[in-house]
Amino acid sequence: MTLKITDVRVAIVDAFRANLVLVKIETDSGIYGWGEATVEFSEAAVAAAIETAKPLLVGQDPYRINGLINDLHRQTYFRTGVVLRSALSGIESALYDIKGKALGVPVYELLGGKTRDNIRCYANAWFTGARTPQDFAEKSKQVADLGYTALKWDPFGSSYMDMTADELGQSMDCIEAVRNAVPSSVDIIIEGHGRFNALTSRRAANAMAPYNPLWFEEPMPPESISAFASLKRQSPVPIATGERYYEPSSFFNLVAQEGADILQPDACHVGGFEAMRSIVSIAQANYVPVAPHNPMGPVANAMNMHLAAALDGIFIMETMMSDVPWRKDICDEDLLFKDGYMTFSDRPGLGIEINEDKCREHPYQQRFLRHYNGTLTDIRPDGETIIHREKPV
């Protein structure tokens, strides 16, 4: 089947935590594809980058995925950055969706086929509104009741770079409360959001060691890989990072300098499926496990699920346990979650459709970073929806 691209469009959809950037590429056959290029707090910039690429895509063969992405990359004089790489991610995903639909196969078949039938998931966004250690403990019980075998949260409040002994103690009280509230079979993961300097990161890692976290995530800002390598050598708990690196070469350097125990690339930010595949290959060759960063929207979740189906170097998947109540209106996700694992959809392409009329009911809203002002747990509006259950939603 010979296809030509006829249009490239972007929808920016308010999701309260941030705005989703959804990419639709249409063809002359009526087949179209969806991608996601969400960059928190830079949504308009990445949308403009995608619009700029439109003249280079219209009239082209959507099957020529690598060639088109290479052409777009070469056309951009400044060859990297999260805006460009995210725009490429959304475009490439939509092209894969088109090709999968046209061939009648799921995207994971285009990536080499399934290596397994499901993937272990950990819960994020389970803590909406929690303030005290007891609040977190009570909400964490719901995570275990839903069948999750791992959960992640940031217990550090508004701390930034430094922590007093009292602030460190309060954070450890929160970790201890959750650890005691859930079964020992449930792993806990501690999120740092890149907030500390090297000294405070070591102090926090040493303090949390008795609670045996699965990993300590992004304790420091991302710019210095050598600082991460130094911390990893000294930390009594595993160190994870990667959500704020956006090209394969950064992950190569992370691995080469032994800067992390777990890599966390984001399919929305690194350039798409092919970039993710190269990152996982780099990691797998060095026996470093990969846990993709995946807190975005439903199309991004579908992108990561197809990657997890095909790439066995991915060992666990981040999932947002709750979301805005209108998520179920804007998409038709086919999620089957049971006993801590999510099953892969076998629909053609990415296996997800977007309702554009419903998207227009939730237009762009300016959002600001909550990570360091003490309101991080206010990431959902009233009426949040639990999206992962033991039946399709």
Residue pairs with C-beta under 8 A, 6 or more apart in sequence:
1 29
1 102
2 61
3 27
3 28
3 29
3 31
3 61
3 62
3 63
3 98
3 102
4 27
4 28
4 59
4 60
4 61
4 62
5 25
5 26
5 27
5 57
5 58
5 59
5 60
5 61
5 62
6 26
6 27
6 28
6 58
7 24
7 25
7 26
7 54
7 58
8 23
8 24
8 25
8 26
8 50
8 51
8 53
8 54
8 57
8 58
8 91
9 23
9 24
9 26
10 21
10 22
10 23
10 24
10 47
10 50
10 51
11 20
11 21
11 22
11 24
11 354
11 356
11 359
11 360
12 19
12 20
12 21
12 22
12 43
12 44
12 47
12 363
12 364
13 19
13 20
13 22
13 297
13 330
13 359
13 362
13 363
13 364
14 20
14 324
14 362
14 363
14 364
14 365
15 297
15 323
15 324
15 327
15 362
16 324
16 365
16 367
16 379
16 380
16 381
17 40
17 125
17 295
17 367
17 379
17 380
18 38
18 40
18 41
18 43
18 296
18 367
19 38
19 43
19 364
19 365
19 367
20 36
20 38
20 43
20 296
20 297
20 299
21 36
21 37
21 38
21 39
21 43
21 46
21 47
21 50
21 86
21 90
22 34
22 35
22 36
22 37
22 90
22 297
22 299
22 354
22 359
23 34
23 35
23 36
23 37
23 50
23 90
23 91
23 93
23 94
24 32
24 33
24 34
24 94
24 354
24 356
25 32
25 33
25 35
25 57
25 62
25 91
25 94
25 95
25 98
26 32
27 62
27 98
29 102
31 98
31 101
31 102
32 94
32 97
32 98
33 62
33 93
33 94
33 95
33 96
33 97
33 98
33 99
33 101
33 349
33 350
34 93
34 94
34 97
34 299
34 350
34 352
34 353
34 354
35 89
35 90
35 91
35 92
35 93
35 94
35 95
35 96
35 97
35 272
35 299
35 303
36 89
36 90
36 93
36 268
36 296
36 297
36 299
36 300
36 303
37 46
37 47
37 50
37 86
37 87
37 89
37 90
37 91
37 268
38 46
38 86
38 268
38 296
38 297
38 300
39 45
39 46
39 82
39 83
39 86
39 268
39 269
40 367
40 369
41 367
41 368
41 369
42 82
42 83
43 364
44 364
45 83
46 83
46 86
46 87
46 90
49 83
49 84
49 86
49 87
50 87
50 90
50 91
53 72
53 87
53 91
56 68
56 71
56 72
56 75
57 68
57 72
57 91
60 68
62 68
62 95
62 98
62 99
63 99
63 102
65 92
65 95
65 96
65 99
65 274
66 274
68 91
68 95
69 88
69 91
69 92
69 95
69 271
69 272
69 274
72 88
72 91
73 79
73 84
73 88
76 84
78 84
80 246
80 247
81 246
82 244
82 246
82 269
85 246
85 247
85 269
85 270
85 271
85 275
86 246
86 268
86 269
88 271
88 272
88 275
89 267
89 268
89 269
89 270
89 271
89 272
89 275
89 303
90 268
90 272
91 272
92 271
92 272
92 273
92 274
93 267
93 272
93 273
93 299
93 303
93 350
96 107
96 110
96 272
96 273
96 349
96 350
97 107
97 349
97 350
98 349
99 110
99 349
100 106
100 107
100 109
100 110
100 348
100 349
100 350
101 348
101 349
103 109
103 110
103 348
104 348
105 348
106 306
106 309
106 344
106 345
106 346
106 347
106 348
106 349
106 350
106 351
107 273
107 303
107 306
107 349
107 350
107 351
108 114
108 306
108 307
108 309
108 310
108 344
111 273
111 277
111 306
111 307
111 309
111 310
111 311
112 310
113 310
114 309
114 310
114 344
115 309
115 310
115 311
115 312
116 309
116 312
117 343
117 344
118 341
118 342
118 343
118 344
119 305
119 308
119 309
119 314
119 316
119 317
119 341
119 342
119 344
120 149
120 150
120 315
120 316
120 317
120 340
120 341
121 148
121 150
121 316
121 317
121 318
121 319
121 337
121 340
121 341
121 342
121 388
122 148
122 149
122 150
122 151
122 152
122 187
122 189
122 214
122 316
122 317
122 318
122 319
123 143
123 146
123 148
123 150
123 151
123 152
123 319
123 321
123 388
124 151
124 152
124 153
124 295
124 318
124 319
124 320
124 321
125 295
125 320
125 321
125 322
125 323
125 379
125 380
126 139
126 140
126 142
126 143
126 151
126 153
126 321
126 322
127 135
127 136
127 139
127 140
127 153
127 377
128 139
128 322
128 377
128 378
128 379
128 380
128 384
129 135
129 377
129 378
130 136
130 139
130 377
131 377
133 170
133 173
133 174
133 176
133 177
133 178
134 177
136 153
136 155
136 174
136 177
136 178
136 181
137 177
137 178
137 180
137 181
138 181
140 151
140 178
140 181
140 182
141 181
141 182
143 151
143 182
143 186
143 321
144 182
144 183
144 186
146 321
146 337
146 386
146 388
146 389
147 337
147 338
147 339
147 340
147 390
148 186
148 321
148 340
149 185
149 186
149 187
149 339
149 340
150 186
150 187
150 188
150 189
150 214
150 316
150 340
151 178
151 182
151 186
151 187
151 188
151 189
152 188
152 189
152 190
152 191
152 217
152 318
153 178
153 189
153 190
153 191
154 190
154 191
154 192
154 193
154 371
154 376
155 171
155 172
155 174
155 175
155 178
155 190
156 163
156 167
156 171
156 192
156 193
156 195
156 204
157 167
157 170
157 171
157 374
157 376
158 372
158 373
158 374
159 167
159 171
159 195
159 196
159 200
159 372
160 195
160 196
160 372
161 195
161 196
161 197
161 200
162 196
162 197
162 200
163 171
163 196
163 200
163 203
163 204
168 203
168 204
168 207
171 204
171 207
172 207
172 208
175 188
175 190
175 208
175 211
175 213
176 211
178 188
179 188
179 211
182 188
187 213
187 214
188 211
188 212
188 213
188 214
189 213
189 214
189 215
189 217
190 208
190 213
190 215
190 216
190 217
190 237
191 217
191 218
192 201
192 204
192 216
192 217
192 218
192 219
192 220
193 218
193 371
193 372
193 376
194 218
194 219
194 220
194 221
194 222
194 244
195 219
195 371
195 372
196 204
196 219
196 220
197 220
198 220
198 227
198 230
198 231
201 216
201 219
201 220
201 231
201 235
202 231
202 234
202 235
204 216
204 219
205 216
205 219
205 231
205 234
205 235
205 236
205 237
205 239
206 235
206 236
208 216
208 237
209 236
209 237
212 237
213 237
213 238
214 238
215 237
215 238
215 239
215 240
215 261
215 262
215 291
216 235
216 237
216 238
216 239
216 240
217 240
217 241
217 264
218 240
218 241
218 243
218 244
218 264
219 231
219 239
220 227
220 228
220 231
221 244
222 241
222 244
222 245
225 250
225 253
225 254
225 257
225 259
226 257
226 259
228 239
228 241
228 254
228 257
228 259
228 260
229 257
229 258
229 259
231 239
232 239
232 258
232 259
232 260
232 261
233 258
238 261
238 262
239 259
239 260
239 261
239 262
240 260
240 261
240 262
240 263
240 264
240 291
241 254
241 259
241 260
241 262
241 263
241 264
242 251
242 254
242 260
242 262
242 263
242 264
242 265
242 266
242 293
243 264
243 265
243 266
243 269
243 293
245 251
245 254
245 265
245 270
246 266
246 269
246 270
246 271
247 270
247 271
247 275
248 270
248 271
248 275
248 278
248 279
248 282
251 263
251 265
251 279
251 282
251 283
252 282
253 259
254 260
254 263
255 263
255 282
255 283
255 286
255 288
260 288
261 288
261 289
262 288
262 289
262 290
262 291
263 279
263 283
263 288
263 289
263 290
263 291
264 290
264 291
264 292
264 293
265 275
265 276
265 279
265 280
265 290
265 292
265 293
266 292
266 293
266 294
266 296
267 273
267 276
267 292
267 294
267 300
267 303
267 304
267 307
268 296
268 300
268 303
269 293
270 276
270 279
272 303
273 303
273 306
273 307
276 292
276 307
276 311
277 307
277 311
279 290
280 290
280 307
280 311
280 313
280 314
281 313
283 289
283 290
283 313
284 290
284 313
289 313
289 314
289 315
289 316
290 311
290 313
290 314
290 315
291 314
291 315
291 316
291 317
291 318
292 304
292 307
292 308
292 314
292 317
292 318
293 318
294 300
294 301
294 304
294 317
294 318
294 319
294 320
295 318
295 320
297 327
297 331
298 327
298 330
298 331
298 333
298 352
298 354
299 331
299 350
299 352
299 354
301 319
301 320
301 333
302 333
302 345
302 350
302 351
302 352
303 350
304 317
305 317
305 342
305 344
305 345
306 344
306 350
307 314
308 314
308 317
308 344
309 344
317 342
319 337
319 342
319 388
320 387
321 386
321 387
321 388
322 380
322 384
322 385
322 386
322 387
323 380
323 384
323 385
323 387
324 362
324 380
324 381
324 384
324 385
325 381
325 383
325 384
325 385
326 358
326 361
326 362
327 333
327 385
327 387
328 385
328 387
328 393
329 355
329 358
329 361
330 354
330 355
330 358
330 359
330 362
331 352
331 353
331 354
331 355
332 352
332 353
332 355
333 352
333 387
333 392
333 393
334 345
334 347
334 351
334 352
334 392
335 342
335 345
335 387
335 388
335 389
335 392
335 393
336 342
336 343
336 390
336 391
336 392
337 343
337 388
337 389
337 390
338 390
342 388
345 351
345 352
370 376
370 378
370 379
387 393
